């Protein structure tokens, strides 16, 4: 099963740290994750189609094909579920501070805080989610960014990406 979730990295315990997050209690996936089950989190940065028409080397024999460029990181580890409100509140607060802080720093208004909502409302909302902590045991990253192409082809890909936005 796959669920897309916002996660935060915590550097402790070293060397790889842990990922924290939460999932809706209504999502049945969490019920199969108790007891330190092995889990993975996949993070994908940019990905995009690369047209062979972008390559200057196309003019030199036409031996080019389309491709897909991407960057990804996979974290494997043991997942611990957190169901007590006092365990989940710090996760929700950290996620909110991270994203509201970014929004405020970008000039998109004042940051909202979990403490801005009535305490009884927050406690009721916490009952609708399950927190988790993924202790990272292994990380693997992959970057495919036309590194098999000539410097001229790579420069052309970057220029076209910038042009297309």
N, C-alpha and C positions, 0 to 999 in steps of 0.2 A: 504494500500500500504506500501511497505517496500523499503527503499533505504539505502544501506550501505555507511556511511560517516565518515570521521575523525571529531572528535569533541574535543573541549577543555573546561575544567571546569574553571570557574571564580568564586572565593569565594564571590563576591558581587552580589546581596545583601545577607547578612547573613539571616538565618542560613544555607540554603542549596546551595545557589549560583545559577549559571546559566550555560548553555552549549551554546557555539557558534560554528558556522560552516557555510558551504555554500553548495549549490546544483547547478548543471548545469541548466541554464535557459531553456535548451532544454528538461529537465525532467518535464513532465506535472504535477507531484505531487505537486509542490510548489504552483500551481495556486489554489489549494483547501485548502490552509493553511493560508489564510489571516484573519486578524481580531482577533488575540489572540486565535486561536483554541487550544483545548486540544490536546496534543501530548505526545508521549513517546519515550524514547531512551533506547535501550537495549544494555548492554555491557556484553560480555561473555569472561571470562578468559579461562583457559584450560578446555578441556573436553576430555574424553577418555573412551574407553571400558575397562572393568575389567573382565578378564576371571576367572571363578570359579577354574580353574586349578592353579591359583596363591595362593589360600588360603590353609594354612597348615591344617585348620579345615576340608578340603575336605576328609582327611584321617580318620576323626572321624565321620563316618556315611554318608558322601557324601551329606549332606543337604545344598547344595550351588547352586546358579544360577548366570548367568552373570548379570552384571549391568553396568550402565553408571555413571561416576563421572563428576561433573561440578561445576563451580562457575559462578554466573550471578548477575548483578545489573540492575534494571529497574528504570529509572527516569521519573516521570510524571510532566507535567507542561503546561504552556501557551506559545505558540510559536508566536514570532513577526518576520515578514519578514522585511528584510533590502535590499532596492534596489538601493539606492544612492551609487555611487562609493566611496564617502568619508566615508560611513558606512561600506562598504565591505572591503576596503583596510586594516583596522586594523585587521580584522578577518583573511584575507589571510596572512598578515604579521606575526601574532601570530602563526598560524598553521605552516608556513614555519620556523620560528625561533625555534619552538619546535622540529620539525622533523629534520631539518638540524643541530641543536645543538646536538641532540642525535647521528646523523651520524658522526659528527666531533669528538664528545667525544669518539666514538668507534674507532677512528683512520681511518675513511673511507674517508679522504680528507677534504679539507677546506669547511666550511659551505657556501652555496649559500644564498644570500639575495634577497628579492623582488627588492630592490633598485639596484641590479646588472643588471637588465633588463632595457631597455630604457623606460622612463616614458610614452611615447605615446603607446608603446606596452602593458604595464601594464594596462593603462586606457582602451584600447580596450578589453583586456582579462576580465576586471572587468564587462564589459557590457554583458558577456556571463554567468554570475553566479548571483545567488540570495543568500544573506546572511540571517542568522536567529539567533535568540537569544531565547533560551528556559529557562524561569524562572522556576526553579525546585520547585515544591510544595510538592512532596513526593518522597522518595527513598525506595526501597525494594531490599534486597539482599537475595540470597539463595546459600548455599554451601552444596553440597552432595558429601562427600569425604570418603565414606565407614565408616562413624562414627557409623554405626549400627553393625560393625564387631568387633571381638576381637582385642586387641592390637597386637597380633601376625599376624592376617590376615592383619591389616592395615600396619604393618611393611613390610609384604611380598608384598603388592600392591606397596608401595613406592619403594622397592628394584627392582621390575620388571619394574616399570616406568623408573627408573634411568637406568636400563640395556637396555631397549628398546629405550631410548632417547626420 
